[in-house]
Amino acid sequence: MSLLVDNATDRFRDYLSLLMKSRQHKFWLTLSIVAVLLLWQIVL
């Protein structure tokens, strides 16, 4: 399980660095955070 979380975290970090290069990163960052929080609620 922890391996899965680490993999997801790495992927999310890559995704975040990609977002920072994009112009609409504030919008996508907010959307991503909301999505992650929702997923967290489902998982836990």
C-alpha positions, 0 to 999 in steps of 0.5 A: 500500500505504501508503495502505491502511495509513494508512486502516486506521490511521485506522479503527482509531484511530476504533475505539479512541476508540469502545472507550474510551467503552464499558464493556467497553473493556479486554476489547475492547482486548485482543481488538483488539490480539491480532487486529491482531498476528495480522493483522500476522503474516499480512501480513508 
